[in-house]
Each structure stands twice: as C-alpha cells, then as structure tokens.
Amino acid sequence: MSFDFTRRRFLVELPAAIALLVADRGVARARSAPAHPTPRAGITGARVLTRQQLAATPKFIPLFDSVREIPQVIDGIHCNCGCTDPPRFYSLLSCYEDTGMARECHICQGQARLAVRLHKEGKSLDQIRSAIDAKFG
C-alpha cells in the first residue's frame, strides 16, 4: 500500500481533520462535564474569608466580598479546577471558605468573577452555569 501524501493533499485534508478533532473534543467534554451542585438550603457567606483574613493578600478582598454577597449562586456552581473532588469541597463556594484556596487558583477566581458579573446583569443560575461551562468546562 503506497501513501502518496502530497503537500496539496495535506492542505485539502487538514480542515477536515481539524474539524473531526474539535468535534470529538466537544463530545468528550459534554460526556465528562460534571453536574453542578444544588445550592444548599439556607447557605450563607459567613464562612467566606473576611477582609481581616485576607490582609496579607488585599487584592482578593473585592472578589471574596462579592462571593460573600451571593452564596446561593456560587454554591450552585461546580468548580472546574478539581478542588471539589475532596469530600470537604461541595461547590465553588467551598474554594472561598476555610483556607481560601481560591487565592491561589486562577480557575476558581475566573469562575467567581464571571458568576458575579453575570449575576449583576440579572442572569439566572442556569444561565451562569452555561456560561461557566462554555468558558471553563
């Protein structure tokens, strides 16, 4: 079997190969996309790190304050960085509580910033989840 793969044939076949790879990746992402958690009844932002606890990293104070204001939204979002895998992490909100691991994770920060912005625009939790899945999923 002879493989006569000219430059011209390569250039003709390349777009189809790229389309196939992109489509396959999209299917794999759709299959592996984790479910978002149901926001817990009565959830508050009381456990989100405070300004005093963030004194060593003041640039995060506005983000943590914003998360604290909408815990019912942030608690309904799956964190895509993997921090929700351990049992003590329930949702993206967990990343802003206790040790505040979100201070060191750009994915947690990006997801929360997007959720806060979309919430301010009046988007529903389902719309926010869809936007987060599209960007971070």
N, C-alpha and C positions, 0 to 999 in steps of 0.2 A: 504494500500500500504506500503510495507516494503522497507526500504532503507538499503541494505546491502553494505555499503561502506567500504571495507577493505583497509588497507594500500597499498596492491598490486594494487588494482583497482585505488586508488588515484594516485599512481605513473604512472600507464599506461595512465590515462586520463589527467594528468597535462599538458603534452606538447601540446595536442590538445586545451585545454582551454587557454593556454598562446598564442598559435598561433591565436586563434579566437580573443582574446583581442587586440593583436598587429595589426591584420588586420583591426579590427573595428576602432581602433585609427587612423590608416593611412587613412582610408576612411573619417573619421570625419575631420582630418587635411586638406585633399585635398578639402573637401567641404567648409571649413571655411577659407582657405588661402586667405588673402586679395590680391587684384590686386596691382601690383606695379604701381606707378605713371609714367606718361610720363614726361621725363625731359623737363623743360620749355625752350623755345627758348631764347637764349641769357643769360642763367643763368651764374652767376659768383660766385666766392667765396668771394666777397667783404664784405658780411655780417657775414662771419665766424669769430669767436672771434680771436683777434690778440695776439701776444706774450705779449704785454703790458696788455691786458685784462686778460691774463692767468697768470700774475705774481704771484698771490697767489697760483696757482696750476701748477707749471712749468712742472710737469711730463706729462701733457697733451699737451704741446706745439708741440711735433713732430706729434702727431695724428691730431691735429687741422690744422697744416701746411699741412699735407698730404691730408686732406679732402679739404682744400682750393685749392689744385692743380688740383683736378679732380671733380669739382662741377657738371659737366654734367653727370657723373656716379653716384655720391652719390644722386643727385636729382631724379634719376630714380629708387631708392630703397625704398620700404615701410619699415618703422621702426616697428619692431615686439614687442616693449615694450609697445605700446599703446600711445605713445606721439603724434602720427599723428592723433589721434581721434579729438582733438580740432581743430576748423577751422583754427587757425593760423599756424598749422603744416601741411605742404604739403608732405614732404618726410623726409628721414633720414638726408638730408642736414639741414632741419629746426632745428634739435636737436643740431647742431653746431653753430647756429646763435643766436642773441639776448642774452638770458640769458645763453646760452651754457649748457643746461640741460644735455647734454651728459657727462659732467664731473662727474655726479652722477649716471650714468646708465651704468652698465656693458653690457647690451644688445646693446645699441647704440654704445658703444666702440668696442665691438666684431664684430658687423656688419661692421663698418667702417674699422677696421683693416683687416678683410677678404676681403672686396671690394678693398682696396688699394693694398694688396698683389696680388690678382688675376689680377687687372688691370696692375700691373707691370709685371706680367707673360704674358701679352698680351691677356687675356681673354676678350670676348665681354660682353656687358651689360647683355645680356640674360644668358650667362654662369655664370656671377657673381650672378645674381638673383637666378638662380637654386641652386648654392652653398649656398647662404644665406637662401633660403627656406629649404634646406635639414638640415642645422645646426640650424637655429633659428625659422623656420616656425612652 
